């Protein structure tokens, strides 16, 4: 583990980010002085302030404390950030968020959960599975866990659970004991350029796993690697597949939903896990994708010695993650909020809604995230959004990007087959919701669409 005693005051640039805030809270709880900058005041930054951290919302060098001796920044921060460049020029130690995670987890039993989709829910499932069964863990997660109301757990660091983010190749800083991959659909093509480079980065992540460690990978995904890469993986690691296929090492046997929103399933294990068969799992999270996510937590639990009853309790008691198929209002009109921002994620959300609410008419409000992602996946967005009854498209949330000529939400609209779609501003969206013409309202996106949640809830209640 990184020698914490070397540092007295850590300054986080982008402290309000979900991943950054988890690390900031970890150090703060360890008794190290923590402060930071973020461009926007949010509920999360208010929480950090209430926990004793000083946060500034102006990029001004004059607001910096003189005793800062370590700087942690998110790669989403602009390269011309005044505070970052000033602290660099002072010669201070500066780490990216991923580097500090790598230091924290380096000598730990590290469970690193990667994948284009599902890594937040899966890593949260794993953390809950272990913590609820008395295993001492530290965890750094990409969402707020319902029931715990936190995005981190503080433990002895013997076992560390981390969400392994592929953006900016951040996950290559980790040295997993168990590496998990749910999906490798192309994303962040502004960084990677193409699917082949993207997939190669996942191979590099896998090969960072300790010799003799375990790779948990969705059945069929390993075939995306070259033959040489597959051979290297199999020589170095204990590879276990999971999925709905009978050939998977952890094969999911799905039962009919016993009641709305509840999924029952069994797990049949291969000889790699002594042909163990565990029946009667119940999960309160809808959708086949969440059963798949749960299976990773079951696999990790098995590897860490949990018995059948502990595994089943770990799955049934997991309440989910904020903004992951989060039911805000349940009644005559149901309102669900979700972080989905990639076509495959939206497709999973649509499938889960149609399965659990088959008779309901759906109004979906979608805020595209990043100009580059909108451009790269416009066809996929159009196709998946056509699965809803009516769609209101918000303007693109730029995050770290500058506008790209010709790329607006209209390029999605133009590709959609549905006539029941429009580009709408906030007042138009709230007016549409107030009509109460639809049985189910869905907000989806990774930008600031969550600022609408309380307003929509107020209208519906």
Secondary structure, DSSP 8 states (H G I E B T S, - for coil): ---GGG-SEEEEETTTSHHHHHHHHHHHHTT-EEEEE-SS--HHHHHHHHTT-EEE-S--GGGS-TT--EEEE-TTS-TT-HHHHHHHHTT-EEEEHHHHHHHHHTTSEEEEEE-SSSHHHHHHHHHHHHHHTT--EEEEEEEEETTTTEEEE---SSEEEEE---GGGGGGG---SEEEE-------HHHH-SHHHHHHHHHHHHHTS-TT-EEEEETTGGGGS-HHHHHHHHHHSEEEEEESSTTSSEEEEE---SBTTBEEEEEEE-GGGTT-EEEEEEESS-SHHHHHHHHHHHHHHHHTT--HHHHHHHHHT---BTTSSEEEE-SSSEEEEE---SHHHHHHHHHHHHHHSTT--EEEEEEEE-HHHHHHTHHHHHHHHTTSSEEEEEEEE-TT----TT-STHHHHHH---SSEEE--HHHHHHHHHTT--SEEEEE-SSSGGGGHHHHHHHH-
